[in-house]
């Protein structure tokens, strides 16, 4: 490896919006990383579907495409 061309590899504290905390290593210059989903809350890992309805988008979609 060439010297002084690679970024530093530091330990980073990761905090998920669900409240889960863990540490990992990254080339980020920050000491903390905030994420929206992790393996504790992501539907792929939990097997539970979570619908986030922002401003009634699901209802708007259902009204537009309802069978009638």
C-alpha positions in Angstrom: 0.0 0.0 0.0 1.1 3.5 -0.7 1.6 5.6 2.4 -0.7 8.5 3.2 -3.3 7.9 0.5 -5.9 5.9 2.5 -8.4 7.5 4.9 -8.2 6.8 8.6 -10.3 3.8 9.9 -12.0 4.9 13.1 -14.5 3.4 15.5 -17.9 5.0 15.1 -20.9 4.9 17.5 -24.1 4.2 15.5 -27.5 5.2 16.8 -30.7 4.0 15.1 -34.1 5.9 15.3 -35.5 2.8 17.1 -33.0 3.4 20.0 -30.6 0.6 19.2 -26.9 1.5 19.7 -23.8 -0.3 18.5 -20.2 0.4 17.5 -18.5 -0.3 14.2 -15.5 0.9 12.2 -15.7 3.3 9.3 -13.8 5.9 7.4 -16.2 8.6 8.5 -14.5 11.6 10.2 -17.4 11.8 12.7 -17.5 9.9 15.9 -21.3 9.3 15.7 -23.6 8.2 13.0 -27.4 8.4 13.1 -29.4 6.0 10.9 -33.1 5.4 10.3 -33.2 1.6 10.4 -31.0 -1.3 11.6 -31.2 -5.0 11.9 -33.3 -4.7 15.0 -36.1 -2.7 13.3 -35.9 -3.3 9.5 -38.8 -5.4 8.2 -36.4 -7.7 6.3 -34.9 -8.9 9.5 -37.9 -8.7 11.8 -40.5 -10.2 9.4 -43.0 -7.4 10.3 -44.2 -4.9 7.8 -44.3 -1.2 8.9 -46.2 1.3 6.8 -45.2 4.9 7.3 -48.0 7.1 6.0 -46.7 10.6 5.2 -49.5 13.1 4.8 -52.1 10.5 3.9 -50.4 9.1 0.8 -51.7 5.6 1.3 -55.3 6.9 1.6 -54.8 9.1 -1.5 -53.5 6.1 -3.4 -56.3 3.9 -2.3 -58.9 6.5 -3.3 -57.4 7.0 -6.7 -57.1 3.3 -7.6 -60.1 1.8 -5.8 -62.1 -0.7 -7.7 -65.6 0.2 -8.2 
